[in-house]
């Protein structure tokens, strides 16, 4: 399928393929949005390039996707907005099920801090060099990663400590 | 103050690991700053837990503050007390079934949330929406914006010390509830929008209520301005508190009125217009100061702009259907369901399997909710359930700002700053 990119997006894609020819894996479009998949080990370089040279100053969101039963199971998506042109681009990296680790982009966009914590909380993807990688919604005592597809919808009984219902019980 | 003695003093009985890591994280924040804890004979330093059950934190927000006297040295936020896992629920529901859950996300402006989900599904499944439905949605969204801003105004002024003001803004919110009741049959959780349009047309009664509201509300707005704009107490509490510079705001990813109060006019309604926002005339109010007072002015002016938009929508409101007439894409009308066999089958099919976007399709669609950019990312696997649905919640984004803004402020200003940022925890916690 040929791509129908607007000028600013074409610039972005051209700039990326020129400077990181061996790191860009694929560029595709789906229902009007542009997705660029890159090698996970180059994400910080590419992020810096996008911010400094392509005006993607504003990080809107980071989220994870579980590609259950596929190779390279977890995908982390960076939702970027160019403030100069108003173009929105999605940069994707993938990582393995065993030991899922991605480099943190908090040094490039401080806004990534909480979003990366959310990805870690929900999918168990670790972020290297993250300043404060803790779970964000669930307590640290929780052992599972709920947005992984194998986690049951009804939860796992006993996985979370609940307060005692009797007032005398000190424990 | 050493971590060991915080731990022993707190003596947490619950989620021990979580508490330990939270305090450790507070301890680790700004570790480059030289610690002066050796000599503190007056014990002016203390750790203060604020919330989660605190009326001024607008929900279940917990702040752990390290104080030096009355100044906040550093702080950590703990959220997730209202985490319901809506993204997980979404993966197990059809798109239309999931829509009522979005009402409970940002429960102060349910209409915008419904529209955000519906527009995202319409984008991924290429559903055409009739003109009239677009305009009705815009009216609903703008009413929701006014309703949300009114609650923010009331609580923020209450946080600054005035109680009766809260009642006055709620008097106006009550009118919006009544309008919503007449539009969709619910006062609070409206669920009026549908994939492919809206549930039902505006009745004459509802239109009359909206018209009356947009005629009387500007006067109320003027009265609010009269009371607050030259109010010494209100000024002193809000001026130069919670200051955020433009560059910092962009770096931390502030969104909505918080970003616009820092001098950057980012509004999804102008950036990538959805519905028919490109056909109405409105301005984006901005301020340069970036403090709480600037946020106040921005939101007050936004309410005025919303009234302007509603007025134009009512003038332009075209005639025609309010929902697409394609049985594969949206629910048939109730008349069809009750009086034709096909209508009933289609209704059943829509409830059972729902709308199925193409396999592997991905899309992101954002709307400008009262709090900021509210985006839905949907990845489809070709069935009626989304494979992945991610909600980009503006309150979550803005709470991260709070963690960065609070350091160095006075502890008494905390509630005012939270009020100024206007987070809704139902949305931030997902």
Interface residues (C-beta under 8 A of the other chain):
Chain A: X30 X31 X32 X33 X35 X57 X58 X59 X60 X61 X63 X65 X66 X77 X79 X83 X86 X88 X90 X109 X110 X111 X113 X114 X118 X122 X132 X134 X135 X136 X137 X138 X139 X140 X141 X146 X147 X151 X153 X161 X163 X170 X171
Chain B: X13 X14 X15 X16 X17 X18 X20 X21 X22 X25 X28 X29 X79 X80 X83 X85 X87 X88 X89 X92 X123 X124 X126 X250 X251 X252 X253 X264 X266 X271 X272 X360 X361 X362 X363 X364 X366 X373 X375 X377 X379 X387 X388 X390 X392 X396 X397 X399 X400 X404 X429 X430
